[in-house]
Amino acid sequence: MTNGQHQFGFDTLAIHAGQEPDPRTGAVVPPIYQTSTYAQDGVGQPRLGYEYSRSGNPTRDALQECLAAIEGGRRGMAFASGLAAEDTLLRTVCRPGDHVVIPGDAYGGTYRLFARVAQRWGLEFTPVDLADIDAVRKAITPRTKVIWAETPTNPLLGIADIATLAGVAHDNDALLVVDNTFASPYLQQPLAHGADVVVHSTTKYVGGHSDVVGGALVVGDAALGEELAYHQNAMGAINGPFDAWLTLRGIKTLGVRMERHCDNAERVAEFLLGHPAVSQVLYPGLPEHPGHDVATKQMRRFGGMISFRAAGGEAAAVDICNRAKLFVLGESLGGVESLIEHPGRMTHASAAGSPLEVPADLVRLSVGIETVDDLLADLEQALVR
Ligand SMILES: *Cc1c(COP(=O)(O)O)cnc(C)c1O
């Protein structure tokens, strides 16, 4: 989206891309087209191409166009959830017998999709520490179709070098998929670093208000976009018009929200670093984080997610989660309100006993955009008995 020669910036795209005022009424906000079907002008003559809302809906189209614009992609597709987007992607680009390299600490639900669902249909996978490029190269087989990256990872905040992984993937005729949920397109645009597909759980930062579940795929290649759009319709895991509308509403403030998430997370990380009840702080914004230099290269700032390890072990980690008050004890992340959780027993319980099991003393914070002093005070009382 441009104004003549001038290329619009991120926040302008977030507010305007796909969202021209409604031609009929002038409504500034795209209407919620809560309809399943459309009157046709004649047999086989759908008006503006809309015939059935699984195949196309104007509210979803507005969201899809906006998603493509803010990721710097050619085509965006919106789904019922992040996992619905992932499932559609895998069944579009992989066949039985194919192989995928996945992160050694992928989101628990992504791991479950590979281990408990896709594997039964003949899709093989190997978890690898993506920061170790030699290990990634060694894991590749002649059947590898996809390198699946998450950066930063959930919940260990590991960083993968997108440009380097894209090179390795393309040398082996594979696609690089990046789950960009933790960074959001405001902080990181994987397609610009060579990735082929961006995946989002728009439930998180993109929606940003903990009021809607959704997912997205964004691609730069038109042919791949066509193929995915075909499967989006053929498999049917679309999001509804109201969910699309809520997500679009959230996107308008993504840039300002992310700046505040980052401001607050930097203060929280600093506070945790100096605290005796904390043995380690995992935040890519800290110079001692092993992925700090790569993160600096590919991210605008370092995001609102922080994990830390409790010096007192698992029981202490659980107690901290239970004592927090302003930090709401709950799963999910990326909303305006701060959340705290124990990944081992909550979000990543499905990875227990697998190579992706997370440390038992780990606590994960989704740092919201409240007044930061209130967040620090809450952590202070939760950490000190
Ligand atoms: C939540 C999440 C998902 C799954 O998205 P849903 O919308 O819950 O289906 C995928 N990847 C990451 C990194 C997530 O945090």
The ligand as a Gaussian input file, in Angstrom:
#p B3LYP/6-31G(d) Opt

LIG

0 1
 C       -0.668000     -19.860000      21.114000
 C        0.392000     -20.209000      20.158000
 C        0.110000     -21.006000      19.049000
 C       -1.244000     -21.640000      18.790000
 O       -2.220000     -20.710000      18.518000
 P       -3.780000     -20.890000      18.895000
 O       -4.391000     -19.616000      18.433000
 O       -3.849000     -21.090000      20.388000
 O       -4.262000     -22.092000      18.161000
 C        1.133000     -21.243000      18.141000
 N        2.370000     -20.740000      18.345000
 C        2.679000     -19.991000      19.412000
 C        4.071000     -19.470000      19.580000
 C        1.707000     -19.696000      20.359000
 O        2.024000     -18.965000      21.438000

